[in-house]
Amino acid sequence: MQGYKEPGFQERAAAAARARNAALEKLRARPVVDQAELDRRIAAQAAKEAAAAEKREAVKRAREEAALAKAQAEADGAKAITESAEAAAAAKLAAEAERKAARDARYAARKGRRG
């Protein structure tokens, strides 16, 4: 039985040359694309890129509008909270004034009974 024989340099160089020639022949065998087809493909690619850019711009605009609406809603909410806090503070001051007036009236009544 014969063992495995390493290919020599000449054999490897010849195999590489055959592979290179086969690749070149395959490349030469490809059909040539006519200019009209090439122009159509370029136009289609440009239209596709323009549509993608328009879509990105629309998404960006929508995000900005959403952020603006959110900021406006937060400002409105903060304004409502501030107004309700002011109303609550005013109600608290009014209640305190009423309690003070009632306390002063009781004090005056006590002083009137003593004297």
Phi and psi in degrees as a GROMACS rama.xvg file:
@    title "Ramachandran Plot"
@    xaxis  label "Phi"
@    yaxis  label "Psi"
@TYPE xy
-87.7986  138.152  GLN-2
-84.0342  175.587  GLY-3
-71.9596  135.302  TYR-4
-110.314  124.25  LYS-5
-66.4824  133.872  GLU-6
-70.5071  140.564  PRO-7
-80.2503  179.73  GLY-8
-62.2984  -44.2495  PHE-9
-60.1474  -42.4665  GLN-10
-66.9631  -41.0431  GLU-11
-66.1595  -40.8646  ARG-12
-65.1728  -40.2517  ALA-13
-67.2625  -39.3144  ALA-14
-64.9783  -39.6294  ALA-15
-65.5239  -41.1081  ALA-16
-64.9812  -40.3795  ALA-17
-63.3203  -42.7977  ARG-18
-64.9204  -41.5258  ALA-19
-63.3804  -44.8271  ARG-20
-64.5406  -37.5491  ASN-21
-65.3918  -40.7408  ALA-22
-65.512  -40.7678  ALA-23
-64.932  -42.3212  LEU-24
-63.1378  -39.7497  GLU-25
-64.2272  -39.9378  LYS-26
-66.4064  -41.2707  LEU-27
-69.2989  -26.5341  ARG-28
-78.0832  -11.9448  ALA-29
-64.6497  143.634  ARG-30
-72.1819  148.436  PRO-31
-84.4697  135.621  VAL-32
-84.736  128.669  VAL-33
-75.7811  159.523  ASP-34
-63.423  -36.5215  GLN-35
-63.6193  -42.8075  ALA-36
-64.774  -40.6467  GLU-37
-63.5504  -43.5615  LEU-38
-62.8896  -40.1084  ASP-39
-62.9672  -42.5718  ARG-40
-64.8688  -41.3718  ARG-41
-64.581  -42.8289  ILE-42
-64.1412  -40.5979  ALA-43
-64.0673  -40.8322  ALA-44
-65.7616  -41.4525  GLN-45
-64.3124  -41.4115  ALA-46
-64.1416  -39.5082  ALA-47
-63.9464  -43.0256  LYS-48
-66.9141  -38.4295  GLU-49
-64.5048  -42.0676  ALA-50
-64.1988  -40.1325  ALA-51
-65.72  -40.4113  ALA-52
-65.1831  -40.0831  ALA-53
-63.9654  -40.7268  GLU-54
-64.9709  -43.3379  LYS-55
-61.1996  -40.8677  ARG-56
-64.6563  -41.1494  GLU-57
-64.6046  -41.2492  ALA-58
-64.4493  -41.8677  VAL-59
-62.7873  -44.6744  LYS-60
-62.5714  -41.9069  ARG-61
-63.9534  -40.2627  ALA-62
-64.7552  -41.7494  ARG-63
-63.8913  -41.886  GLU-64
-64.114  -39.3578  GLU-65
-65.1999  -41.3126  ALA-66
-64.9504  -40.7507  ALA-67
-64.6358  -43.0464  LEU-68
-63.3187  -39.7793  ALA-69
-64.7129  -43.7527  LYS-70
-63.307  -40.5777  ALA-71
-64.0199  -42.6282  GLN-72
-63.7944  -40.6931  ALA-73
-65.2134  -40.036  GLU-74
-65.2524  -42.6524  ALA-75
-62.7933  -41.5775  ASP-76
-63.7745  -42.2659  GLY-77
-64.9496  -38.3955  ALA-78
-64.481  -43.2167  LYS-79
-64.1833  -41.3237  ALA-80
-63.9662  -42.7444  ILE-81
-63.1396  -44.46  THR-82
-62.9416  -41.684  GLU-83
-68.8264  -35.2551  SER-84
-66.6893  -40.0174  ALA-85
-65.1017  -40.8082  GLU-86
-63.6263  -41.4234  ALA-87
-65.5041  -39.8641  ALA-88
-65.4401  -40.2365  ALA-89
-64.9063  -41.2003  ALA-90
-64.1521  -38.9543  ALA-91
-65.674  -42.1245  LYS-92
-64.4512  -39.8157  LEU-93
-64.3948  -42.1832  ALA-94
-64.2484  -39.9038  ALA-95
-63.9756  -41.8475  GLU-96
-63.448  -41.1535  ALA-97
-63.0798  -43.7394  GLU-98
-63.2494  -39.3399  ARG-99
-66.3457  -41.3282  LYS-100
-63.5896  -41.1809  ALA-101
-64.7714  -41.5251  ALA-102
-64.688  -42.5736  ARG-103
-64.1504  -37.417  ASP-104
-65.7029  -41.5524  ALA-105
-64.0244  -40.7031  ARG-106
-63.2581  -43.2625  TYR-107
-65.3321  -37.3262  ALA-108
-64.2098  -41.9427  ALA-109
-63.5435  -43.551  ARG-110
-64.1538  -36.1565  LYS-111
-69.3532  -34.724  GLY-112
-70.935  -32.5465  ARG-113
-77.4409  -34.3511  ARG-114
